Amino acid sequence: MGFSFKLKQNDTLSNARTGEITTDHGKIKTPIFMPVGTCGTVKAVHQRELESDIKAQIILGNTYHLFLRPGIETLEKAGGLHKFNGWHKPILTDSGGYQVYSLSAKRKISDEGVEFSSHIDGSKHFFSPEKAIEIQRCIGADIIMAFDECTPYPCSYDYAKNSMKLTHNWLDRCCNYIDQNQNKYGYYQALFPIVQGSTFPDLRKQSADYIAEKERDGNAIGGLSVGEPAEKLYEMTGLVCSHLPKEKPRYLMGVGTPENILECIALGVDMFDCVMPTRNGRNGMLFTTEGSINIKNLKWKDDFSPIDAGLDSYVSNFYSKAYLRHLITSNEILGLQIASIHNLTFYLWLVECARNEIENGSFASWKESILPKISRRL
């Protein structure tokens, strides 16, 4: 039982690095992108496809949503989310903090925790730091996130400072709870604290230093990708990575576009997640090795070439752009499935390429050559 992170290779021209996380449900090669399975499933994707076609190594579960449905009692009876949904590789759960942040009109924050109303039926619930950890353990996550408050953008310095202090106080309680209570289901469950501080450099530094002192299994960077300019995202990420320990994995939460991911890999981030590949796919926006495509556009109506011949993927090679456009514009469910699988395959391909380029010592030049291509609209 346990959790470990082994650094393998550092890039000579940036802070990019490769590594390997070991959990009781398997190993994870980093840098890695983690598909988001909000309600216990990555939308429109079978577990078989996640493993065989997409080649996902780890997925996310959402604490807030799983707490409401199917409920912790059901997940415990099943033996945890792995047995409930049939995914046998690692799972990371968020703390519920971001969902509480997004329910700004339906929640009340205090030193003790957060009272919120369900978006489903309006019922009231309360998350304390201890309860957030308990719920994640019952879900059965291999990697558990500390309970935090995600600050909006923009916000005042005083708000960000007070929010950061609250997050730090909650972290202390999370650490105490996880250290005093046993893992569930017979395997190790790691805790990642979350750095906050909005876009204020001194707060971000202070938070990163505080989090690093806790010496937990890994560390996360939260409160970004919430509307701030890209240059601020990169500035804060680079600053925080320079203060977090090199020997622990760094997880940038909720990021992002392919460009964001490559730039933040160069800054030293190891783990990413975002709903963008599946959400955009369901709306007809495809990421490809040649650039992004709005498959709903008329220009693809009679294009019978593969969705993306540049990917070694059954879905991306077998189906044509014209056929996928037909499915999407006809509101056929298969279209949503194909688009989701393709986009996730592209994201996992991108981070695999990044790993290979770092190992080969050519990451910086490769990044500069591929960014203009994948950033363009076709």
C-alpha positions as CSV (number, residue, x, y, z in Angstrom):
1,M,0.0,0.0,0.0
2,G,1.3,3.5,-0.8
3,F,1.8,6.4,-3.1
4,S,5.1,7.5,-4.7
5,F,6.4,9.8,-7.3
6,K,9.7,9.3,-9.2
7,L,11.2,12.0,-11.4
8,K,12.6,10.6,-14.6
9,Q,13.8,13.3,-16.9
10,N,14.2,17.1,-16.7
11,D,14.2,19.3,-19.8
12,T,17.3,21.4,-20.3
13,L,15.6,24.4,-21.8
14,S,12.5,24.7,-19.6
15,N,11.1,23.4,-16.3
16,A,9.3,20.5,-18.0
17,R,9.9,17.1,-16.6
18,T,8.7,13.5,-16.8
19,G,7.9,11.2,-13.9
20,E,5.9,8.3,-12.7
21,I,3.2,8.2,-10.0
22,T,2.6,4.9,-8.3
23,T,-0.8,4.2,-6.7
24,D,-2.4,1.0,-5.5
25,H,-4.5,1.0,-8.7
26,G,-1.6,1.4,-11.0
27,K,1.1,3.7,-12.4
28,I,0.6,7.1,-14.1
29,K,3.2,8.5,-16.4
30,T,3.5,12.3,-16.2
31,P,2.9,14.8,-17.6
32,I,-0.7,13.5,-17.8
33,F,-4.1,14.7,-18.7
34,M,-7.0,13.2,-16.7
35,P,-10.4,12.9,-18.3
36,V,-13.2,14.3,-16.1
37,G,-15.9,11.9,-15.0
38,T,-18.2,14.2,-13.1
39,C,-20.9,11.8,-12.0
40,G,-18.9,8.6,-12.1
41,T,-18.6,8.5,-15.8
42,V,-16.7,10.4,-18.5
43,K,-19.7,11.6,-20.5
44,A,-20.5,9.5,-23.6
45,V,-17.5,7.3,-23.2
46,H,-17.3,3.6,-22.2
47,Q,-14.6,2.5,-19.7
48,R,-13.4,0.1,-22.4
49,E,-12.8,3.0,-24.7
50,L,-11.1,5.1,-22.0
51,E,-8.6,2.3,-21.6
52,S,-8.1,0.9,-25.1
53,D,-8.6,3.8,-27.5
54,I,-8.1,6.9,-25.4
55,K,-5.4,5.3,-23.3
56,A,-6.4,7.2,-20.1
57,Q,-4.3,6.4,-17.1
58,I,-6.4,8.1,-14.4
59,I,-9.8,9.7,-14.4
60,L,-11.6,12.2,-12.0
61,G,-14.7,11.9,-10.0
62,N,-16.6,14.9,-8.6
63,T,-17.2,14.9,-4.9
64,Y,-20.2,17.3,-4.9
65,H,-22.1,15.5,-7.7
66,L,-21.3,12.0,-6.4
67,F,-22.4,13.0,-2.9
68,L,-25.8,14.0,-4.3
69,R,-26.1,11.2,-6.8
70,P,-25.9,8.2,-6.4
71,G,-25.0,9.1,-2.8
72,I,-22.3,7.9,-0.4
73,E,-24.3,5.1,1.0
74,T,-24.7,3.5,-2.5
75,L,-21.0,3.9,-3.3
76,E,-20.0,2.3,0.0
77,K,-22.3,-0.6,-0.6
78,A,-20.7,-1.1,-4.0
79,G,-17.2,-1.0,-2.5
80,G,-16.3,2.4,-3.9
81,L,-16.4,4.1,-7.2
82,H,-13.9,1.7,-8.9
83,K,-16.3,-1.3,-8.3
84,F,-19.3,0.8,-9.0
85,N,-18.3,2.1,-12.4
86,G,-15.8,-0.7,-13.5
87,W,-12.8,1.5,-13.8
88,H,-9.8,-0.3,-12.2
89,K,-7.1,2.3,-12.7
90,P,-6.4,5.3,-10.4
91,I,-9.2,7.8,-9.6
92,L,-8.7,11.4,-8.3
93,T,-11.6,13.3,-6.7
94,D,-11.8,17.0,-6.3
95,S,-12.8,18.5,-2.9
96,G,-16.2,19.9,-4.0
97,G,-14.7,23.4,-3.5
98,Y,-15.0,24.4,-7.1
99,Q,-18.7,23.3,-7.4
100,V,-19.4,25.2,-4.2
101,Y,-17.7,28.2,-5.7
102,S,-19.9,27.9,-8.8
103,L,-23.0,27.9,-6.6
104,S,-22.4,31.4,-5.4
105,A,-26.1,32.2,-5.1
106,K,-26.8,29.0,-3.2
107,R,-24.1,28.7,-0.6
108,K,-22.9,30.3,2.7
109,I,-19.2,30.1,3.7
110,S,-18.1,30.2,7.3
111,D,-14.9,29.2,9.2
112,E,-16.6,25.8,9.9
113,G,-17.3,25.0,6.3
114,V,-19.8,25.6,3.5
115,E,-23.6,25.3,3.6
116,F,-25.1,24.9,0.2
117,S,-28.3,24.1,-1.6
118,S,-28.5,21.2,-4.1
119,H,-28.9,22.2,-7.7
120,I,-31.1,19.2,-8.1
121,D,-33.8,19.6,-5.5
122,G,-32.8,22.6,-3.4
123,S,-32.1,20.5,-0.3
124,K,-29.5,22.0,2.1
125,H,-26.2,20.3,2.9
126,F,-23.0,21.2,4.8
127,F,-19.4,20.4,3.9
128,S,-16.8,20.8,6.5
129,P,-13.1,20.0,5.7
130,E,-13.5,16.8,7.6
131,K,-16.7,15.8,5.8
132,A,-15.1,16.6,2.4
133,I,-12.3,14.1,3.2
134,E,-14.6,11.5,4.6
135,I,-16.8,11.7,1.5
136,Q,-13.8,11.3,-0.8
137,R,-12.6,8.3,1.1
138,C,-16.0,6.8,0.8
139,I,-16.0,7.5,-2.9
140,G,-12.8,5.5,-3.0
141,A,-10.3,8.0,-4.6
142,D,-6.7,7.1,-4.9
143,I,-5.9,10.9,-4.7
144,I,-8.0,13.1,-2.5
145,M,-8.0,16.9,-2.7
146,A,-8.0,19.1,0.4
147,F,-11.1,21.2,0.9
148,D,-10.5,24.8,-0.3
149,E,-12.3,28.0,-1.3
150,C,-11.8,28.8,-5.0
151,T,-11.7,32.6,-5.4
152,P,-13.4,34.3,-8.3
153,Y,-11.7,36.4,-10.9
154,P,-11.4,39.3,-10.5
155,C,-11.4,39.7,-6.7
156,S,-9.9,42.2,-4.3
157,Y,-6.6,41.6,-2.5
158,D,-8.3,41.4,0.9
159,Y,-10.8,38.8,-0.3
160,A,-8.1,36.7,-1.8
161,K,-6.0,37.0,1.4
162,N,-8.8,36.0,3.7
163,S,-9.9,33.2,1.4
164,M,-6.3,31.9,1.3
165,K,-6.1,31.9,5.1
166,L,-9.4,30.0,5.3
167,T,-8.1,27.4,2.8
168,H,-5.0,27.0,4.9
169,N,-7.0,26.6,8.1
170,W,-9.2,24.0,6.3
171,L,-6.1,22.2,5.1
172,D,-4.9,21.8,8.7
173,R,-8.2,20.2,9.6
174,C,-8.0,18.0,6.4
175,C,-4.5,16.8,7.4
176,N,-5.6,16.1,11.0
177,Y,-8.6,14.1,9.8
178,I,-6.8,12.0,7.2
179,D,-4.0,11.2,9.6
180,Q,-6.3,10.1,12.4
181,N,-8.6,7.9,10.3
182,Q,-7.9,4.8,8.3
183,N,-8.0,4.4,4.5
184,K,-11.1,2.7,3.1
185,Y,-11.4,-0.4,0.9
186,G,-7.9,-1.6,1.8
187,Y,-5.7,0.7,-0.4
188,Y,-3.8,3.9,0.2
189,Q,-5.5,7.3,-0.4
190,A,-3.2,10.2,-0.9
191,L,-3.9,13.8,0.0
192,F,-3.1,16.8,-2.2
193,P,-3.3,20.3,-0.6
194,I,-4.3,23.2,-2.9
195,V,-2.5,26.5,-3.4
196,Q,-4.7,29.6,-3.6
197,G,-4.1,33.3,-3.7
198,S,-5.9,34.5,-6.9
199,T,-3.5,36.5,-9.2
200,F,-1.5,38.1,-6.4
201,P,2.1,37.0,-6.5
202,D,2.8,37.5,-2.8
203,L,-0.3,35.5,-1.8
204,R,0.6,32.7,-4.2
205,K,4.1,32.5,-2.9
206,Q,2.9,32.5,0.7
207,S,0.3,29.8,-0.1
208,A,2.8,27.6,-2.0
209,D,5.2,27.8,0.9
210,Y,2.5,26.9,3.4
211,I,1.3,24.0,1.4
212,A,4.9,22.7,0.8
213,E,5.5,22.6,4.6
214,K,2.8,20.1,5.0
215,E,4.9,17.5,3.1
216,R,1.9,15.7,1.7
217,D,2.0,13.2,-1.2
218,G,1.5,15.8,-3.9
219,N,0.4,19.4,-4.4
220,A,-2.3,21.2,-6.5
221,I,-2.7,24.7,-7.9
222,G,-6.3,25.9,-7.7
223,G,-8.1,29.1,-8.4
224,L,-6.8,29.6,-12.0
225,S,-8.6,29.1,-15.3
226,V,-11.5,31.0,-13.8
227,G,-11.5,33.9,-16.3
228,E,-8.0,35.4,-15.8
229,P,-5.9,36.3,-18.9
230,A,-3.6,33.5,-20.2
231,E,-0.5,35.6,-19.2
232,K,-1.7,35.7,-15.6
233,L,-2.3,31.9,-15.6
234,Y,1.2,31.3,-16.8
235,E,2.7,33.9,-14.4
236,M,1.0,32.4,-11.3
237,T,1.7,28.8,-12.4
238,G,5.4,29.5,-12.9
239,L,5.7,31.3,-9.6
240,V,3.9,28.5,-7.7
241,C,5.9,25.7,-9.4
242,S,9.1,27.5,-8.4
243,H,8.1,27.2,-4.7
244,L,6.6,23.8,-4.6
245,P,8.9,20.8,-4.0
246,K,10.4,19.2,-7.1
247,E,10.1,15.7,-5.6
248,K,6.3,15.9,-5.4
249,P,3.8,15.9,-8.4
250,R,2.2,19.2,-9.2
251,Y,-1.4,19.2,-10.4
252,L,-2.9,22.3,-12.1
253,M,-6.6,22.1,-11.6
254,G,-9.1,22.7,-14.4
255,V,-6.6,23.6,-17.2
256,G,-7.3,23.7,-20.1
257,T,-6.7,24.3,-23.8
258,P,-4.0,22.3,-25.6
259,E,-1.9,25.5,-25.7
260,N,-2.4,26.0,-21.9
261,I,-1.3,22.5,-21.2
262,L,1.9,22.7,-23.3
263,E,2.9,26.0,-21.8
264,C,2.2,24.8,-18.3
265,I,4.2,21.6,-18.8
266,A,7.1,23.9,-19.7
267,L,6.6,25.6,-16.3
268,G,6.8,22.3,-14.4
269,V,3.2,21.0,-14.1
270,D,2.7,17.3,-14.1
271,M,-1.1,16.7,-14.0
272,F,-4.0,18.4,-15.7
273,D,-7.8,18.0,-16.0
274,C,-10.5,19.9,-17.9
275,V,-14.0,19.2,-19.2
276,M,-13.1,21.0,-22.4
277,P,-12.4,18.0,-24.6
278,T,-15.7,16.3,-23.8
279,R,-17.8,19.5,-23.5
280,N,-16.5,21.0,-26.7
281,G,-16.8,17.7,-28.5
282,R,-20.5,17.4,-27.6
283,N,-20.9,20.9,-29.1
284,G,-19.1,20.0,-32.4
285,M,-15.7,21.5,-31.6
286,L,-12.9,19.1,-32.4
287,F,-9.2,19.3,-31.5
288,T,-7.0,17.7,-34.2
289,T,-3.3,17.4,-35.0
290,E,-3.7,20.0,-37.7
291,G,-5.9,22.5,-35.8
292,S,-9.3,22.9,-34.3
293,I,-12.5,22.2,-36.3
294,N,-16.1,23.3,-35.9
295,I,-17.6,20.2,-37.5
296,K,-21.0,21.9,-37.8
297,N,-19.7,24.2,-40.5
298,L,-20.9,23.5,-44.0
299,K,-17.4,23.2,-45.4
300,W,-17.2,19.6,-43.8
301,K,-20.5,18.4,-45.4
302,D,-18.8,16.5,-48.2
303,D,-15.3,16.0,-46.7
304,F,-14.9,12.2,-46.6
305,S,-11.4,12.2,-45.2
306,P,-10.8,10.8,-41.6
307,I,-11.5,13.0,-38.6
308,D,-7.8,13.0,-37.9
309,A,-5.4,10.8,-39.8
310,G,-2.6,12.1,-37.6
311,L,-3.9,10.1,-34.6
312,D,-3.4,6.3,-34.2
313,S,-7.0,5.8,-33.2
314,Y,-9.8,3.7,-34.6
315,V,-12.4,6.4,-34.0
316,S,-10.3,9.2,-35.5
317,N,-9.3,7.2,-38.5
318,F,-12.5,5.1,-39.3
319,Y,-15.1,7.9,-39.3
320,S,-15.1,10.7,-41.8
321,K,-15.6,14.4,-41.1
322,A,-18.7,14.4,-43.3
323,Y,-20.3,11.5,-41.3
324,L,-19.5,13.0,-38.0
325,R,-21.0,16.3,-39.1
326,H,-24.1,14.5,-40.2
327,L,-24.4,12.8,-36.8
328,I,-23.8,16.0,-34.8
329,T,-26.2,18.2,-36.9
330,S,-28.9,15.4,-36.7
331,N,-28.5,15.2,-32.9
332,E,-27.5,11.6,-33.1
333,I,-26.1,10.3,-29.8
334,L,-23.3,8.5,-31.6
335,G,-22.0,11.8,-32.8
336,L,-21.4,13.0,-29.2
337,Q,-19.7,9.7,-28.4
338,I,-17.3,9.9,-31.4
339,A,-16.5,13.5,-30.8
340,S,-15.8,13.0,-27.1
341,I,-13.6,9.9,-27.7
342,H,-11.7,11.7,-30.5
343,N,-11.0,14.9,-28.4
344,L,-9.8,12.9,-25.4
345,T,-7.6,10.7,-27.6
346,F,-6.1,14.0,-28.9
347,Y,-5.4,15.3,-25.4
348,L,-3.8,12.0,-24.3
349,W,-1.8,11.9,-27.5
350,L,-0.6,15.5,-26.9
351,V,0.8,14.7,-23.4
352,E,2.3,11.5,-24.6
353,C,4.2,13.4,-27.3
354,A,5.3,15.9,-24.6
355,R,6.6,13.1,-22.5
356,N,8.5,11.6,-25.4
357,E,10.0,15.0,-26.4
358,I,11.2,15.7,-22.9
359,E,12.8,12.3,-22.7
360,N,14.5,12.9,-26.1
361,G,15.7,16.4,-25.0
362,S,13.7,18.1,-27.8
363,F,10.6,19.4,-25.9
364,A,11.3,23.2,-26.3
365,S,11.8,23.1,-30.0
366,W,8.9,20.6,-30.5
367,K,6.5,22.8,-28.5
368,E,7.4,25.9,-30.5
369,S,6.8,24.0,-33.8
370,I,3.5,22.3,-32.8
371,L,1.8,25.2,-31.0
372,P,1.0,27.3,-34.2
373,K,-0.4,24.2,-35.9
374,I,-2.7,22.9,-33.1
375,S,-3.8,26.5,-32.2
376,R,-5.2,27.4,-35.6
377,R,-8.8,27.1,-36.8
378,L,-9.4,25.0,-39.9
